[in-house]
Amino acid sequence: MKIALAQVNPILGDIKGNLRLIKQACEQAAQADVVVFSELVLCGYPIEDLALNEGFIEQCNIAIADLVNFSKELKQVIVVGAPLKENGATYNAALAISAGQVLAKACKQELPNYGVFDEKRVFRPGNETCIFSLSGKNVAVVVCEDLWESAVPRALKGKQVDLVLSLNASPYEYRKHAARVKEVKQTAILIDAPIIYVNMVGGQDSLVFDGGSFVLSQTGELLAQAKLWEPDFLVYELGTKSDEAIDHTDIEQIYQALLLGIRDYVRKNGFSKVCLGLSGGIDSALVATLAADALGAENVHGVRLPSRYSSNHSLTDAEALSENLGCKLDTISIEEVFKSVITHSLSGFKNESITEQNIQARIRGMVLMAFSNDLNELLLTTGNKSEYAVGYATIYGDMCGGFAPLKDVYKTRVYELSRWRNDNIPHGSHLNKLGVIPVNSINKPPSAELAQGDFDQDVLPAYQVLDAMLFSLIEEDKSIEETVRQGFIEDEVKEMAKRLKAYEYKRRQSAPGIKISSRSFDKERRYPITNKF
C-alpha cells in the first residue's frame, strides 16, 4: 500500500482555493492508494466562530460534495479534514472518500480546550472510533488530539488495527516537533500499528504550523518524515523505510517560525509590502531582516525617525542595515513636531518626563501609520516579549501596527536570533547574504533614546536576569515567592510581577504576534485587566 502524506498550506476561509489544493495533490498522487491531508484542511484551522456560521458550514458541505464527485475519477482513497454538520451538531471530522462515496468518517472525540484551543465552544465531540477496511487491512482514522489522549488509543488497542491515519493541525512552539514524535511513538507501541501523522503547514494569525509530517512503525521507529516549514508531498510505501528529513537546531526552528509567520500573515491578508521604524537598535534590525528574508528586501520599507535624543550611531546603524538588506530607507525628523507639541500644548510638563518620552513614540507611531495607510504597507511593530511583559513600550506609539513578529520572543532570544542570522542563511530566504545585522546594533547597550543618556538597564534588571525571572512568572506560572527562591532579588521580582499585572491593558490592545512559546500573550495567558490579586 502506498500512502501520500499531503502537507499543504491552506488559507482559512478560502474553501474554493483549499479545494483546488486538495484536488491538485490528489492528481499528483496518482500512484498512491491513499492520500491523507491535515485536520480541517478544507477550510483552514482554527476556524473559531466560523464553525457557528451557517453560511460557512454550507460552503464546506458544498465543497465536500464536490470532492465526493471528484473522487469518481480517481482510484485512490482521499482522507480529508472538514467541519461536518449532522443532526444540528457541528463536528471536527475526517472523511475517507472514494469512488463517489464517503467510506468512513471520524469525528474528533477529544476536543482541546487549553492554550490556543477553544474547540469545546464550537464543536460537539464524537463518540465512536473509526475503522474501515482498505485492501484487506483495518485502517483507523483519528483527528489530532485523539492520538494524544489515552481514551481513543485504548479503544483501538486490541482491535487488530493494521494502520492509523492521523490528521493534525498542531501549531509550533519551542521543541514541539520532537515532543510530537515522542508522544506518537508511545501511541504506536500501545496500538501495535504503524501511524501516518500528517500535520498542517503555514501561518494563521498568531499561529504557525510547522509541518514535519511523519510515519512511525508499530515499534515507534521513524520510517519517513516530510519537510519542516514548507508544503511537502511524501509518498510512503507501507513496510519500507526512507531517508529521514534533516531536522533543524532549536534557534533555526524559531527563526523559521518567525519567517513563515510573517510571510503568511502578510500575504494571506492581502499585503505585498511592509514598513517599520528603523531605530538602529537590535529589535528593529531583526524584524527588518526577518521581513527581507520572508518577503524580499524590495518589499521592506524602513523609516528613520530621529529626534533630539537620537544618537549618531543609531542613525548610521539603521542606514548600514538598510544597505546590507537592500531595502528602501526614508528619514523624517520628528523634532519640529515634538517641539511644537511640548511648546504650545504641554509647556507645563517636566523636561524629559515619561510623558514627553511617550509623546515622541506616539509621533513616530502616527508617521509610520501614515506611511502604512498611504502606501498600503503593513506596519510591523518591533517590540519583544520582555518589553511587552513589563510595559516597557508605548501604547499608540511604538506598539502601533498590524503585526508584532517578536511579541513572543524574549530580548535575550532576540540577540541569539540576530547572531544566528548573521552566521546563517535560513532555508527559503529571499536574502542570500550573511552578516546583514550591524555588529554595533548587537553589541551596544539597548536604549529607547527618548531622553538624554537613558538605557534600558537604568529602569529594568539586566535582560538575562529579567528574562529568566519572566520565564518563571509567565511560562512556569510560578508565584513571586517561588521565583524568589530560584535566587532572584525579592524587590526586583515584586516590581516586575507588579508591572506584569499592571500592563495587561496594553497587551490587550497590541497587534497579534507569532507564537513560539507555551505561554504567548495572544491567547494562552488570559489574565483580567481589573485584577487586585
matplotlib code that plots the C-alpha trace (Angstrom):
import matplotlib.pyplot as plt

x = [0.0, 1.3, 0.2, 0.7, 1.2, -0.2, 1.3, -0.4, -0.7, -4.5, -5.9, -8.5, -11.9, -10.7, -12.8, -12.6, -8.9, -8.3, -10.4, -8.2, -5.1, -6.7, -7.5, -4.1, -2.5, -4.8, -3.8, -0.1, -0.7, -1.9, 0.4, -0.8, -3.6, -4.4, -3.9, -4.0, -4.4, -4.3, -7.0, -9.7, -7.7, -10.8, -11.5, -8.3, -7.6, -8.5, -11.9, -13.1, -16.6, -16.8, -18.0, -21.1, -21.7, -24.4, -23.2, -19.6, -20.7, -22.9, -20.0, -18.0, -20.8, -20.8, -17.1, -17.4, -20.0, -17.7, -14.8, -17.0, -18.0, -14.3, -13.4, -15.4, -12.5, -9.8, -8.5, -7.2, -8.9, -8.9, -8.8, -9.6, -10.4, -13.5, -16.2, -19.3, -22.8, -25.2, -28.4, -27.9, -24.4, -21.1, -18.1, -14.4, -14.3, -12.1, -13.8, -12.5, -13.8, -13.5, -15.3, -18.1, -18.9, -17.9, -16.4, -16.0, -15.9, -14.2, -15.5, -12.9, -13.6, -11.0, -11.7, -8.8, -9.8, -6.5, -3.7, -4.7, -7.5, -11.2, -12.9, -15.4, -17.1, -17.8, -17.7, -19.5, -17.3, -17.7, -18.2, -17.1, -13.8, -13.5, -12.1, -12.7, -11.4, -8.9, -7.1, -7.7, -6.3, -8.1, -7.5, -8.3, -8.7, -8.2, -8.2, -5.3, -5.9, -7.5, -4.0, -2.6, -5.2, -5.5, -9.2, -9.1, -5.8, -7.0, -10.2, -8.1, -5.8, -6.6, -8.9, -6.3, -5.8, -3.2, -2.7, -3.6, -4.2, -3.9, -5.0, -3.4, -3.2, -0.5, 1.0, 4.6, 6.1, 9.7, 10.8, 7.3, 8.2, 10.4, 7.7, 5.1, 7.3, 8.0, 4.3, 3.1, 5.8, 4.2, 0.8, 2.1, 3.5, 0.3, -1.9, 0.7, 0.2, 2.1, 0.9, 0.7, 0.9, 0.0, 0.4, -0.6, 2.0, 1.7, 0.8, -2.6, -2.8, -0.6, -0.1, 2.5, 2.1, 5.5, 4.6, 7.1, 4.5, 5.9, 5.5, 6.2, 6.3, 4.3, 7.5, 7.9, 10.7, 10.7, 10.3, 9.8, 9.4, 8.2, 9.9, 9.5, 8.3, 7.1, 4.5, 5.6, 4.3, 5.6, 4.6, 5.4, 5.1, 4.0, 6.7, 9.6, 12.0, 13.1, 15.7, 14.8, 14.4, 17.1, 16.0, 16.8, 18.5, 16.3, 17.3, 16.9, 13.4, 12.4, 13.8, 11.9, 8.7, 9.0, 9.9, 6.9, 4.6, 5.5, 5.3, 1.8, 0.3, 1.3, 0.3, -2.8, -4.1, -3.7, -0.5, 2.7, 4.9, 5.7, 7.0, 8.7, 10.6, 14.4, 15.9, 19.4, 18.6, 18.6, 14.8, 14.0, 17.1, 15.9, 12.4, 13.6, 15.9, 13.1, 10.8, 13.5, 14.1, 10.4, 9.2, 12.3, 14.1, 12.3, 9.1, 10.5, 10.3, 12.4, 11.8, 14.2, 12.5, 15.2, 14.6, 17.0, 17.9, 18.8, 22.5, 24.6, 25.4, 21.7, 21.3, 24.3, 23.4, 19.9, 21.5, 24.0, 21.2, 19.2, 22.2, 23.0, 19.4, 18.9, 15.7, 14.2, 15.0, 13.3, 14.3, 11.8, 12.8, 10.1, 11.9, 9.8, 6.5, 7.8, 9.0, 5.6, 3.7, 5.7, 5.9, 2.3, 0.3, 2.3, 4.6, 3.9, 5.3, 8.7, 11.5, 12.4, 9.5, 7.8, 5.0, 7.4, 9.1, 5.7, 4.9, 7.9, 6.9, 3.4, 4.5, 6.6, 3.6, 1.5, 4.1, 4.5, 0.8, 0.6, 3.1, 1.1, -2.1, -0.8, 1.3, -0.8, 2.2, 1.5, 3.2, 5.3, 5.9, 9.3, 8.7, 9.7, 8.2, 10.4, 9.2, 5.5, 5.6, 6.7, 5.1, 8.3, 6.5, 4.3, 0.6, -0.4, 3.3, 5.9, 3.1, 1.2, 1.0, -0.7, 1.6, 4.2, 6.7, 8.7, 5.8, 6.6, 10.4, 12.4, 15.1, 17.9, 16.5, 16.4, 20.2, 20.6, 18.5, 20.4, 23.8, 22.5, 21.2, 24.5, 26.2, 23.5, 21.2, 17.8, 16.1, 13.7, 15.1, 14.9, 18.1, 21.3, 23.6, 25.4, 26.3, 23.4, 22.7, 25.3, 27.6, 27.1, 23.3, 24.1, 26.9, 25.7, 23.7, 19.9, 18.3, 14.9, 16.7, 13.7, 15.7, 19.3, 21.5, 18.7, 19.4, 17.0, 19.0, 18.5, 14.9, 15.0, 17.2, 19.8, 17.9, 19.5, 18.1, 14.8, 14.0, 14.7, 12.5, 9.7, 10.0, 9.3, 6.4, 4.8, 5.8, 6.1, 3.3, 5.2, 4.4, 6.6, 7.8, 8.7, 10.5, 12.5, 13.6, 15.3, 17.8, 16.4, 16.3, 13.0, 12.3, 13.1, 10.7, 8.0, 8.4, 8.5, 5.4, 3.6, 4.4, 3.4, 0.0, -0.4, 0.3, -2.2, -4.3, -1.5, -1.1, -4.9, -4.6, -1.5, -1.1, -1.2, 2.2, 3.8, 3.5, 6.8, 6.3, 3.9, 2.5, 2.2, 0.3, -2.3, -4.4, -2.5, -2.2, -5.5, -5.5, -8.2, -7.3, -9.0, -7.2, -6.4, -5.0]
y = [0.0, 3.4, 6.4, 10.0, 12.5, 15.7, 18.5, 21.6, 25.2, 26.1, 29.6, 29.8, 30.5, 30.1, 27.0, 27.0, 27.7, 24.9, 22.5, 23.2, 22.4, 19.1, 18.2, 19.1, 16.9, 14.0, 14.3, 14.4, 11.2, 9.1, 6.3, 6.3, 4.1, 6.7, 10.5, 11.9, 15.6, 17.6, 18.5, 20.8, 21.3, 22.0, 25.3, 26.0, 25.9, 27.1, 28.2, 29.6, 31.1, 30.4, 27.0, 28.7, 30.5, 28.6, 30.1, 28.9, 25.4, 25.3, 26.2, 23.5, 21.0, 22.0, 21.5, 18.1, 17.1, 18.4, 16.3, 13.2, 13.8, 14.4, 11.0, 9.1, 9.7, 8.6, 5.2, 6.2, 7.0, 10.6, 11.2, 14.9, 17.1, 19.2, 20.5, 18.3, 19.2, 16.4, 16.4, 20.0, 19.5, 20.5, 18.1, 18.4, 15.5, 13.4, 11.9, 8.9, 9.4, 7.1, 6.2, 8.8, 8.0, 8.6, 5.3, 6.3, 9.4, 10.1, 12.8, 14.2, 13.0, 14.8, 18.5, 20.6, 23.5, 24.8, 27.1, 28.5, 25.9, 26.5, 23.7, 22.7, 26.0, 25.4, 21.6, 18.6, 15.7, 12.4, 9.2, 6.4, 5.1, 4.9, 1.8, 0.8, -1.9, -1.0, -3.5, -6.1, -4.0, -2.5, 1.2, 3.6, 7.3, 9.8, 13.6, 15.3, 15.3, 11.8, 10.5, 12.4, 11.5, 7.9, 7.1, 6.7, 4.7, 2.5, 1.9, 0.9, -1.4, -5.0, -4.3, -5.7, -2.3, -2.5, 1.2, 4.5, 7.7, 10.8, 14.2, 17.1, 20.9, 21.1, 24.6, 25.2, 26.0, 25.6, 22.0, 20.9, 18.6, 16.3, 16.1, 15.1, 12.3, 11.0, 11.1, 9.4, 6.7, 5.7, 5.5, 3.4, 0.9, 0.9, 0.2, -2.0, -0.4, 2.0, 5.6, 8.1, 11.5, 14.4, 17.9, 21.3, 23.8, 27.6, 30.7, 31.6, 34.8, 34.2, 30.5, 28.9, 25.2, 23.7, 20.6, 17.8, 15.0, 11.6, 7.8, 5.6, 1.8, -0.2, -0.2, 3.5, 3.7, 6.8, 5.5, 8.7, 12.4, 15.3, 18.7, 21.2, 24.8, 24.3, 22.4, 18.9, 15.8, 12.5, 9.1, 6.3, 2.6, 0.6, -1.6, 0.4, 3.0, 6.1, 8.7, 10.9, 14.6, 16.8, 18.4, 21.9, 23.3, 25.0, 28.5, 27.8, 26.5, 29.6, 31.7, 29.6, 30.0, 33.8, 33.9, 31.7, 33.6, 37.0, 35.7, 34.1, 36.8, 39.5, 37.6, 35.9, 39.2, 40.8, 42.8, 42.6, 45.1, 46.1, 49.1, 49.6, 52.1, 51.5, 52.9, 51.4, 49.0, 45.2, 44.7, 46.7, 45.2, 41.7, 42.4, 44.1, 41.2, 38.6, 40.6, 40.8, 37.0, 36.3, 38.8, 40.1, 43.3, 45.2, 44.7, 46.1, 49.9, 51.2, 54.7, 56.5, 59.0, 60.9, 63.3, 65.5, 62.4, 60.1, 59.2, 59.4, 55.7, 54.8, 56.7, 55.1, 51.6, 51.9, 53.1, 50.3, 47.7, 49.1, 49.0, 45.4, 44.3, 46.4, 47.8, 51.3, 53.8, 57.1, 59.6, 62.0, 64.0, 64.3, 67.1, 70.0, 68.2, 67.2, 70.8, 72.2, 69.8, 70.5, 74.2, 75.0, 72.3, 70.8, 73.5, 72.7, 69.2, 68.4, 68.2, 64.6, 63.3, 59.9, 61.9, 63.6, 60.3, 58.8, 61.8, 61.1, 57.4, 58.4, 60.9, 58.2, 55.8, 58.4, 58.9, 55.2, 54.6, 57.4, 55.5, 52.3, 54.0, 55.9, 53.1, 50.1, 48.6, 46.5, 48.2, 45.7, 46.6, 45.7, 45.2, 42.0, 39.8, 41.2, 44.8, 43.8, 41.9, 44.8, 47.6, 49.0, 50.0, 52.9, 52.2, 54.1, 54.7, 52.0, 49.5, 50.8, 48.4, 45.4, 42.6, 42.1, 39.4, 39.4, 39.6, 36.1, 36.4, 37.4, 40.1, 37.6, 35.4, 38.5, 38.7, 34.9, 35.0, 38.0, 36.4, 33.1, 35.0, 36.8, 33.4, 31.5, 31.9, 30.5, 28.0, 29.6, 33.1, 35.7, 37.3, 35.3, 37.3, 36.8, 39.4, 41.7, 43.0, 45.6, 44.3, 47.6, 47.0, 43.7, 44.9, 48.4, 48.7, 48.8, 52.2, 53.7, 57.1, 59.0, 61.1, 62.1, 59.2, 56.7, 53.0, 50.0, 48.8, 52.1, 51.0, 47.2, 44.4, 43.1, 41.2, 37.9, 38.3, 39.8, 37.1, 34.3, 36.0, 36.5, 32.9, 31.8, 34.1, 33.5, 30.2, 28.3, 30.4, 30.5, 32.8, 35.6, 33.5, 30.5, 32.8, 34.5, 31.0, 30.5, 33.1, 36.4, 39.6, 39.8, 43.5, 43.1, 40.1, 42.0, 45.0, 43.0, 41.0, 44.2, 45.6, 42.3, 42.7, 46.4, 46.4, 43.8, 46.6, 47.5, 43.9, 43.5, 46.4, 45.2, 43.7, 39.9, 38.3, 34.9, 32.2, 30.4, 29.5, 27.6, 30.8, 33.5, 36.8, 36.5, 33.6, 31.4, 33.8, 35.4, 37.5, 40.1, 43.7, 44.7, 42.5, 43.0, 39.6]
z = [0.0, -1.0, 1.2, 0.2, 3.0, 1.6, 3.7, 2.2, 3.3, 3.3, 3.7, 6.4, 4.8, 1.2, 0.8, -3.0, -3.0, -0.5, -2.5, -5.5, -3.4, -2.4, -5.9, -7.2, -4.5, -5.4, -9.1, -8.0, -6.0, -8.9, -7.9, -4.3, -2.8, -0.1, 0.1, 3.6, 4.4, 7.6, 10.1, 8.7, 5.6, 3.6, 5.4, 7.4, 11.1, 13.7, 12.4, 15.8, 15.5, 11.8, 13.0, 14.2, 10.9, 8.8, 5.5, 6.2, 7.1, 4.0, 1.7, 3.4, 2.7, -1.0, -1.2, 0.4, -2.2, -5.0, -3.6, -3.4, -7.1, -8.0, -6.4, -9.0, -11.5, -9.0, -7.9, -4.5, -1.2, -0.1, 3.7, 4.3, 7.3, 7.2, 9.5, 9.4, 10.5, 11.3, 13.3, 14.3, 15.7, 14.1, 14.3, 13.6, 11.2, 8.9, 5.9, 3.9, 0.3, -2.7, -5.9, -5.4, -1.8, 1.8, 3.0, 6.7, 8.9, 12.2, 14.4, 16.8, 20.3, 22.5, 21.9, 23.3, 25.5, 26.7, 25.4, 22.0, 21.6, 22.3, 20.4, 23.0, 22.4, 18.7, 18.1, 19.6, 20.4, 18.5, 20.5, 18.1, 16.9, 13.1, 11.5, 7.9, 5.5, 2.8, 0.6, 3.2, 6.1, 9.0, 8.9, 11.8, 11.3, 14.2, 14.4, 16.1, 19.9, 19.7, 19.3, 22.3, 24.8, 26.2, 25.6, 21.8, 21.6, 24.4, 22.4, 19.3, 21.3, 20.6, 17.6, 15.2, 13.6, 10.7, 10.2, 11.8, 9.8, 12.0, 10.7, 12.6, 12.9, 15.6, 15.9, 16.5, 19.8, 21.1, 20.7, 19.8, 16.8, 18.9, 21.6, 18.9, 17.6, 21.2, 22.1, 18.9, 19.4, 22.6, 20.9, 18.1, 20.6, 22.5, 19.5, 17.9, 14.5, 12.2, 12.3, 9.4, 11.0, 8.7, 10.1, 8.6, 7.5, 7.3, 9.3, 10.6, 12.6, 15.6, 15.0, 12.8, 11.7, 11.1, 9.1, 9.6, 8.9, 9.6, 9.6, 12.6, 12.7, 15.3, 17.4, 17.2, 14.7, 12.5, 8.9, 6.9, 7.5, 5.4, 5.4, 8.1, 7.4, 3.9, 1.9, 1.0, -0.7, 0.6, -0.9, 1.5, 0.8, 3.8, 5.3, 3.9, 5.4, 3.5, 4.3, 7.2, 6.7, 8.1, 11.4, 12.4, 15.5, 18.1, 17.2, 13.5, 14.1, 15.9, 13.1, 10.5, 12.6, 12.6, 8.9, 7.9, 10.3, 8.7, 5.1, 5.6, 7.7, 5.1, 2.0, 3.3, 4.4, 1.0, 1.5, -0.5, 1.3, 4.9, 6.6, 10.0, 12.1, 11.9, 15.1, 14.8, 17.7, 17.7, 17.7, 14.5, 12.9, 13.5, 12.3, 9.1, 8.4, 9.0, 6.7, 4.0, 4.3, 4.2, 1.5, -0.3, 0.5, -2.2, -0.2, 3.0, 3.7, 6.7, 8.2, 10.4, 12.7, 14.6, 17.5, 19.6, 21.6, 18.6, 18.6, 15.5, 15.8, 15.8, 12.5, 10.9, 12.2, 10.6, 7.4, 7.4, 7.9, 5.0, 2.8, 3.8, 3.2, 0.1, 1.4, 1.0, 3.7, 4.4, 7.1, 8.7, 11.7, 14.4, 16.1, 14.9, 15.6, 19.1, 19.8, 18.7, 20.9, 24.1, 23.4, 22.5, 24.3, 27.1, 28.3, 31.9, 31.7, 33.2, 30.6, 29.6, 31.7, 30.9, 29.3, 26.8, 26.1, 25.2, 23.0, 20.9, 20.5, 19.6, 17.0, 15.4, 15.5, 13.8, 11.0, 10.5, 10.3, 7.7, 5.6, 6.1, 5.1, 2.1, 0.6, 1.6, 3.5, 6.6, 9.6, 11.6, 15.3, 16.7, 20.5, 22.1, 24.9, 27.6, 26.9, 26.5, 29.7, 31.9, 29.9, 28.5, 25.3, 24.5, 23.7, 20.5, 19.9, 19.2, 19.8, 16.7, 13.8, 12.3, 13.3, 16.0, 15.0, 18.2, 20.6, 22.0, 21.8, 24.8, 24.4, 25.1, 22.3, 20.0, 20.4, 19.9, 16.7, 15.4, 15.9, 14.3, 11.3, 10.7, 10.5, 8.6, 5.6, 6.5, 4.3, 1.9, 2.4, -0.3, 1.0, 0.1, 2.4, 5.7, 8.3, 7.5, 11.0, 12.0, 14.8, 16.7, 16.9, 18.6, 20.9, 22.1, 25.3, 24.4, 24.7, 23.7, 23.2, 24.4, 26.9, 27.4, 28.3, 29.0, 28.8, 29.3, 32.3, 34.1, 34.8, 34.3, 35.5, 33.1, 30.4, 31.2, 34.7, 33.6, 31.1, 33.5, 36.0, 33.5, 32.3, 35.9, 36.2, 32.8, 31.2, 34.5, 36.2, 39.5, 42.4, 43.5, 46.4, 44.2, 41.8, 44.6, 45.8, 42.5, 43.5, 42.3, 44.3, 46.1, 45.4, 41.7, 41.4, 43.2, 40.9, 37.7, 38.8, 39.6, 36.2, 34.5, 36.1, 35.6, 31.8, 30.9, 29.4, 27.0, 25.8, 25.2, 22.7, 21.0, 17.5, 17.1, 17.2, 16.3, 19.0, 19.7, 23.4, 25.5, 27.1, 24.4, 25.2, 22.5, 23.7, 26.2, 29.1, 29.7, 32.9, 33.7, 33.3, 36.5, 39.0, 42.6, 43.3]

ax = plt.figure().add_subplot(projection="3d")
ax.plot(x, y, z, "-o")
ax.set_aspect("equal")
plt.show()
